[in-house]
Amino acid sequence: MWKPASAKNFHLNTLRIAKPGSNQARSLRLETLEARTMFYADPLTLSVPDTPVLVGEANPAGPTPEIFLKQQVGKPTTQTKPSQIDLTVPQNTPPKIDPFANDGNLFPLGRPTPPNRYVPTPIGVFPDGSVRTIHPKIDPIVVEHMDAHGTGPIRETTHRPGIGTGAPVGTIAGTDPRLLEHMTLEENWQHGVGPVIQTTQAIEISPDNQHLNVPAIYDILEDFGGFNDGNIADITIHKAGALDSPLIQDQHFAVFTVKTLGDAPLNDPFWHLLNTLQLMVNEPDIAVRLHNLPAEHEVFGVTLEKHMLVGARVWRVYEQDSGWIVIETEAWEQRNGVINDVAAEIAGRAAMEEIWTRYLTNVANKAATGEGRFHALPKTITVHPAGTKNPWKDRADKYRNDLQLHSPLITR
């Protein structure tokens, strides 16, 4: 494959067309040239310890067109491939977990959630000769239409500068590194402390007040639309976009960030104070792996690493036989660490309920209209007996193992 040492991007407007009787001398202008190695990306190193492992030649003899994703299962193979990366996603056969394995750990266990750091915006060369940036979250439908009409970027020249030597989009190396880092985070089932507690919160909308139907409301739930509005926490969604590798299109994560006394405006000083106090034990950012289930109109979330909770939560919408639409969240959870187990009884559970009450209200405001748009159903809390296994762990294992990694080169 041809690999120029650099790509020089000239703007077409630097050339002047001579007119009869005019001075035909061409004006000179200094142009900024960007050195670019094409069709090659340095091996990607993730900023987490030990878990990611680079496999391949120590000194590759030449460029490799793609860095492939591989999951290692069972006994590791001795065969290696150049520029192959192992993200070590969670194993298919997790160890047996004691729901009351309280070994005296006061603080939550697990790795911190990766930061929401800057990710360079892809730069593309277009058929008209222009060089423009491309938004990382561009809609895939827009990209398809641009390609169909010959106005889309030339894919072989579309790169993310600053990642490696300018990794090509559509490859693992050119994928948003934050998404790749989240893929290495493990579910924290083994860190559960205290009894399994089941909670349910819901809002229902009458047929006369329904502005959106069930599928439209599910679309809001899938992207947590309106979550940040007036809430005591913010959410950031990380999922593969049109320019990321097709191998990881089903990977979906949510990072929740609590609002503290240092945030402005200080609309909820009581909750901001509680959030500030809990940072003495917990991380400000906590991650959840999401599984979208459009057929059931459900979003299934599993806690990861140093999340203060251990378990799973579902956000769902459904229509009752009476025609009323119910927007609901249900959780089966323990706590991560003894301190969080004690704090949950004092104020932690109330703070979590406040977050989901505000979120459900925001969704209902989008989905309902008219007088008395909706009303909240009584919340339920069930503390299950000692030794009860979390019934949603099997669901989480199945969804994780069923993640579609679209490549025959992936070892399952």
Secondary structure, 3 states (H helix, E strand, C coil): CCCCCCCCCCCHHHCCCCCCCCCCCCCCCCCCCCCCCCCCCCCCCCCCCCCCEEECCCCCCCCCCCCEEECCCCCCCCCCCCCEEECCCCCCCCCCCCCCCCCCCCCCCCCCCCCCCCCCCCEEECCCCCEEECCCCCCHHHHHHHHHCCCCCCHHHCEECCCCCCEECCCCCCCCHHHHHHHCCCECHHHEEEEEEEEEEEEEECHHHECCCHHHHHHHHHCCCCCCCCCCEEEEEEECCCCCCHHHCCCEEEEEEECCCCCCCCCCHHHHHHHHHHCCCCCCEEEEEEEEECCCCEEEEEEECCCCEEEEEEEEEEECCCCCEEEEEEEEEEEECHHHHHHHHHHHHHHHHHHHHHHHHHHHHHHECCCCCEEEEEEEEEECCCCCCCCCHHHHHHHHHCCCCCCCCCCC
